[in-house]
Amino acid sequence: MEARSHVVAGPDGDALCVEDSGPSDGRAVLVHPGSPGSRRLFRPDAELAASRFGLRLLAFDRPGYGGRPARPGRCAADIVAEVRCVADALGIERLGVWGFSGGGPYALACAALLPELVTGAAVFASFAPYGAPGLDFCGEWPAEHRREVELFFTDRPAAREHWRQDTERFLAVCSEPEGWMRRWGDLAGTDVAHSVEVAAHLAAEVRDALGGGDDGYWDDWVATLTPWGFDVADIKVPVRLWHGVRDRNVPVTNGHWLAANVPGIVAAFSDDEDHSTVEDDNKAAAYAWLSRLA
């Protein structure tokens, strides 16, 4: 199944490159990828969504990714105007949204601010809004990760330089499938989430997202740690959340906070899942749920 490509005029006149896969008359689901990420859809997921559930998956690059100019200072809510442009250009009147990891806040923004368009949001391993009352954002993160968050607020230029150096090291390793397999260690090849096929897809996404620099990646981090531009308490459409207890990339404390603060949310926490497996283990259930929403 070959994906289709569209170029859509964004709210500021810039070009939004959209990947579109599945039946053109299928129920649409807009995928917000993790960070760093791109519009590149994982073909086996798109084929599963289409063949079993009749879904049409779409994704587009956030600013700073896939050759798109960065937009410093953007917040999570800014994605809403871009989603409206994509839906209008493609004649989509209703769609579900999907957000993984760093894409979670963008999916939640759509759920909060686009109730006339969005049928529901499936969210995996998402951050919660930093500084929210009762949130332990860093959870079980090691001390060095906590220091990076502290540095963000006490010395932003130093935090930016650390981010750049870390990204260079990440790109050097994870722009090729072999780098992901080494990164996974003993888990490599043990399940679908740690397969060579997934490693190749992730490496291609890394090249898409970081090949032109790390500004989009940094801007995603800024958008996570600064005000999102909306209140999750205003969400009125259905939301389902999955978060693995063993997640070390996004502490599960974020998922627990969302489960307690998003109205009507249905949340699932598995002791056996981590950041790599939570989406793969639950994607069929999420597709089935989204396919039933009106």
ABEGO torsion letter per residue (X at the ends): XBBBBBBBBBAAGBBBBBBBBEBAABBBBBBBBBOBBBABBBAAAAAAAAAAAGBBBBBBBBBGBGGBBBBBGBBAAAAAAAAAAAAAAAGBABBBBBBBEAAAAAAAAAAAABAAABAEBBBBGBBBBBGBBGBBAAEABBAAAAAAAAAAAABAAAAAAAAAAAAAAAAAAAABAAAAAAAAEAABGABAAABAAAAAAAAAAAAAAAAAEAAAAAAAAAAAABBAGBBAAABABBBBBBBBAABAABBAAAAAAAAAABBGBBBBBBAABBAAAAAAAAAAAAAAAAAABX
